[in-house]
């Protein structure tokens, strides 16, 4: 299949009542939509000899990765997948193109000095096969340099360029009115409990990504026993019954990119700590404010010029009008064409057939 790349890494199929982070849908779909054509290759198992032969006949191997670099550990849940991916890539000599690579560490921290050996092996193989490695921000580039990988290109995340247009397609100037619907998302109930309690009391819609407790309630199933939720109810003065009523009325979770985007069209504003939750809103023309809680979110917001505020500040504010006032999109909109051009340059430099305008 000359001229056609194969894709591995973050996938596009997510199912209800599973622990997968559905926010990665946007990340995964955006990478595939920018390609002229592609074939999917297995990610979670070793390739057969026939699959190796097939991969060897492709133009490139595209690796879609999210926050794959987990600093401060020598083993984690991604290690087996990284070992398999490294083994598969080592069996072919096709050029590799990476999208979305990010390093994960708490906000304001540099992270540990270790990463799992399987992750490092995968990164080194990718570096050998890539002209440059697309990373989400300067922090990830510095992490790679720390481990001897110096060909990083800071381009942000392809989810920002879902439209494949050189100018952002929305003005992001919707006013916040009393009737306007608010989309809210969170990452950690332990850390963000007061903010979640405020969102519940304010009647905001919660758009979930990885919230098994809320999803079970919304689906009519028995929620799992979760000490974190019990602590949340105890410390925030909220009963489990009241929260269940809220979830049945206000919680939503999506497993299809276009349905997610369609659902968000009527909203006036989105905020929370989920990067892709807010990026979905932005791609639907909804003004958004990112609440920074880790280095991954911080570096993406800094590079892309996205409206953002530290989580700790937002937890003190807890006023939707004040948060909306912080969501000034002018810097993002002004800088978008240059960042889009940088991203397109990376794709073209790799020789990847694309659909970017």
GIWO-V986025 format. One record per residue. N is the residue number from 0. RES is the residue in three letters. PHI is phi in radians with two decimals (* if undefined). Layout:
# GIWO-V986025
n | res | phi
N | RES | PHI
N | RES | PHI
This chain:
# GIWO-V986025
n | res | phi
0 | UNK | *
1 | UNK | -1.06
2 | UNK | 1.51
3 | UNK | -1.95
4 | UNK | -1.51
5 | UNK | -1.82
6 | UNK | -2.08
7 | UNK | -2.29
8 | UNK | 1.84
9 | UNK | -0.97
10 | UNK | -1.67
11 | UNK | -2.02
12 | UNK | -1.90
13 | UNK | -2.29
14 | UNK | -2.18
15 | UNK | -1.09
16 | UNK | 1.01
17 | UNK | -2.21
18 | UNK | -1.39
19 | UNK | -1.12
20 | UNK | -1.51
21 | UNK | -1.22
22 | UNK | -1.07
23 | UNK | -1.20
24 | UNK | -0.95
25 | UNK | -1.12
26 | UNK | -1.03
27 | UNK | -1.31
28 | UNK | -1.17
29 | UNK | -1.05
30 | UNK | -1.12
31 | UNK | -1.36
32 | UNK | -1.20
33 | UNK | -1.39
34 | UNK | -1.45
35 | UNK | -1.15
36 | UNK | -2.81
37 | UNK | -2.89
38 | UNK | -2.16
39 | UNK | -1.58
40 | UNK | -2.02
41 | UNK | -1.06
42 | UNK | -1.87
43 | UNK | -1.64
44 | UNK | -2.55
45 | UNK | -1.19
46 | UNK | -1.25
47 | UNK | -1.31
48 | UNK | -1.05
49 | UNK | -1.16
50 | UNK | -1.22
51 | UNK | -1.10
52 | UNK | -1.09
53 | UNK | -1.11
54 | UNK | -1.08
55 | UNK | -1.15
56 | UNK | -1.57
57 | UNK | -1.53
58 | UNK | -1.30
59 | UNK | -2.58
60 | UNK | -1.94
61 | UNK | -1.63
62 | UNK | -1.94
63 | UNK | -1.68
64 | UNK | -2.24
65 | UNK | -1.81
66 | UNK | -1.44
67 | UNK | -1.37
68 | UNK | -1.66
69 | UNK | -1.76
70 | UNK | -1.32
71 | UNK | 1.52
72 | UNK | -2.35
73 | UNK | -1.93
74 | UNK | -2.80
75 | UNK | -2.65
76 | UNK | -1.12
77 | UNK | -1.50
78 | UNK | -0.96
79 | UNK | -1.06
80 | UNK | -1.17
81 | UNK | -1.14
82 | UNK | -1.11
83 | UNK | -1.15
84 | UNK | -1.09
85 | UNK | -1.09
86 | UNK | -1.09
87 | UNK | -1.15
88 | UNK | -1.11
89 | UNK | -1.21
90 | UNK | -1.62
91 | UNK | -2.28
92 | UNK | -2.09
93 | UNK | -1.30
94 | UNK | -1.10
95 | UNK | -1.94
96 | UNK | -2.20
97 | UNK | -1.82
98 | UNK | -2.23
99 | UNK | 1.48
100 | UNK | -1.16
101 | UNK | -2.46
102 | UNK | -1.79
103 | UNK | -1.95
104 | UNK | -2.77
105 | UNK | -1.03
106 | UNK | -1.03
107 | UNK | 1.42
108 | UNK | -1.93
109 | UNK | -1.52
110 | UNK | 1.46
111 | UNK | -1.37
112 | UNK | -1.77
113 | UNK | -2.19
114 | UNK | -2.41
115 | UNK | -1.00
116 | UNK | -1.04
117 | UNK | -1.11
118 | UNK | -1.15
119 | UNK | -1.12
120 | UNK | -1.08
121 | UNK | -1.07
122 | UNK | -1.08
123 | UNK | -1.20
124 | UNK | -1.14
125 | UNK | -1.06
126 | UNK | -1.06
127 | UNK | -1.17
128 | UNK | -1.73
129 | UNK | -1.99
130 | UNK | -1.17
131 | UNK | -2.52
132 | UNK | -1.93
133 | UNK | -1.24
134 | UNK | -2.14
135 | UNK | -1.31
136 | UNK | -2.90
137 | UNK | -1.12
138 | UNK | -1.04
139 | UNK | -1.14
140 | UNK | -1.04
141 | UNK | -1.17
142 | UNK | -1.10
143 | UNK | -1.07
144 | UNK | -1.05
145 | UNK | -1.06
146 | UNK | -1.80
147 | UNK | 1.45
148 | UNK | -1.95
149 | UNK | -1.95
150 | UNK | -1.85
151 | UNK | -1.40
152 | UNK | -2.17
153 | UNK | -1.39
154 | UNK | -2.26
155 | UNK | 1.46
156 | UNK | -2.12
157 | UNK | -1.06
158 | UNK | -1.06
159 | UNK | -1.18
160 | UNK | -1.91
161 | UNK | -0.97
162 | UNK | -1.22
163 | UNK | 1.04
164 | UNK | -1.98
165 | UNK | -1.26
166 | UNK | -2.14
167 | UNK | -1.13
168 | UNK | -1.39
169 | UNK | -2.27
170 | UNK | -1.46
171 | UNK | 1.01
172 | UNK | -2.02
173 | UNK | -1.10
174 | UNK | -1.35
175 | UNK | -1.60
176 | UNK | -1.98
177 | UNK | -1.08
178 | UNK | -1.60
179 | UNK | -1.20
180 | UNK | -1.42
181 | UNK | -1.97
182 | UNK | -1.74
183 | UNK | -2.25
184 | UNK | -2.50
185 | UNK | -2.49
186 | UNK | -1.99
187 | UNK | -2.19
188 | UNK | -1.17
189 | UNK | -1.16
190 | UNK | -1.42
191 | UNK | -1.87
192 | UNK | -0.85
193 | UNK | -1.06
194 | UNK | -1.23
195 | UNK | -1.11
196 | UNK | -1.05
197 | UNK | -1.13
198 | UNK | -1.12
199 | UNK | -1.11
200 | UNK | -1.13
201 | UNK | -1.52
202 | UNK | 1.35
203 | UNK | -1.27
204 | UNK | -1.45
205 | UNK | -1.68
206 | UNK | -1.75
207 | UNK | -1.50
208 | UNK | -2.33
209 | UNK | -2.53
210 | UNK | -1.71
211 | UNK | -1.14
212 | UNK | -1.12
213 | UNK | -1.17
214 | UNK | -1.12
215 | UNK | -1.07
216 | UNK | -1.09
217 | UNK | -1.09
218 | UNK | -1.49
219 | UNK | 1.45
220 | UNK | -1.74
221 | UNK | -1.32
222 | UNK | -1.20
223 | UNK | -1.19
224 | UNK | -1.23
225 | UNK | -2.42
226 | UNK | -1.00
227 | UNK | -1.14
228 | UNK | -1.22
229 | UNK | -1.08
230 | UNK | -1.14
231 | UNK | -1.02
232 | UNK | -1.08
233 | UNK | -1.18
234 | UNK | -1.46
235 | UNK | -1.84
236 | UNK | 1.10
237 | UNK | -2.24
238 | UNK | -1.48
239 | UNK | -1.08
240 | UNK | -1.17
241 | UNK | -1.14
242 | UNK | -1.19
243 | UNK | -1.09
244 | UNK | -1.08
245 | UNK | -1.03
246 | UNK | -1.09
247 | UNK | -1.12
248 | UNK | -1.62
249 | UNK | -2.13
250 | UNK | -1.52
251 | UNK | -2.40
252 | UNK | -2.48
253 | UNK | -2.14
254 | UNK | -2.21
255 | UNK | -2.47
256 | UNK | -1.04
257 | UNK | -1.18
258 | UNK | -1.16
259 | UNK | -1.09
260 | UNK | -1.08
261 | UNK | -1.06
262 | UNK | -1.10
263 | UNK | -1.42
264 | UNK | -0.88
265 | UNK | -1.38
266 | UNK | -1.32
267 | UNK | -1.68
268 | UNK | -2.90
269 | UNK | -2.36
270 | UNK | -2.67
271 | UNK | 2.58
272 | UNK | -1.65
273 | UNK | -1.45
274 | UNK | -1.05
275 | UNK | -1.31
276 | UNK | -1.04
277 | UNK | -1.30
278 | UNK | -1.19
279 | UNK | -0.98
280 | UNK | -1.07
281 | UNK | -1.04
282 | UNK | -1.19
283 | UNK | -1.63
284 | UNK | 1.51
285 | UNK | -1.70
286 | UNK | -1.01
287 | UNK | -2.47
288 | UNK | -2.24
289 | UNK | -1.46
290 | UNK | -1.79
291 | UNK | -1.38
292 | UNK | -2.28
293 | UNK | -2.66
294 | UNK | -1.19
295 | UNK | -1.07
296 | UNK | -1.12
297 | UNK | -1.09
298 | UNK | -1.21
299 | UNK | -1.16
300 | UNK | -1.12
301 | UNK | -1.14
302 | UNK | -1.19
303 | UNK | -1.49
304 | UNK | 1.25
305 | UNK | -1.36
306 | UNK | -1.10
307 | UNK | -2.66
308 | UNK | -2.54
309 | UNK | -1.13
310 | UNK | -0.95
311 | UNK | -1.04
312 | UNK | -1.21
313 | UNK | -1.08
314 | UNK | -1.18
315 | UNK | -1.41
316 | UNK | -1.26
317 | UNK | 0.79
318 | UNK | -2.39
319 | UNK | -1.14
320 | UNK | -1.16
321 | UNK | -1.16
322 | UNK | -1.17
323 | UNK | -1.10
324 | UNK | -1.13
325 | UNK | -1.37
326 | UNK | -1.56
327 | UNK | -1.31
328 | UNK | -1.52
329 | UNK | -1.05
330 | UNK | -1.13
331 | UNK | -1.10
332 | UNK | -1.13
333 | UNK | -1.18
334 | UNK | -1.54
335 | UNK | -1.00
336 | UNK | -0.98
337 | UNK | -1.18
338 | UNK | -1.23
339 | UNK | -1.10
340 | UNK | -1.07
341 | UNK | -1.12
342 | UNK | -1.14
343 | UNK | -1.10
344 | UNK | -1.05
345 | UNK | -1.07
346 | UNK | -1.11
347 | UNK | -1.24
348 | UNK | -1.09
349 | UNK | -1.35
350 | UNK | 1.30
351 | UNK | -1.58
352 | UNK | -1.07
353 | UNK | -2.42
354 | UNK | -2.01
355 | UNK | -1.23
356 | UNK | -1.30
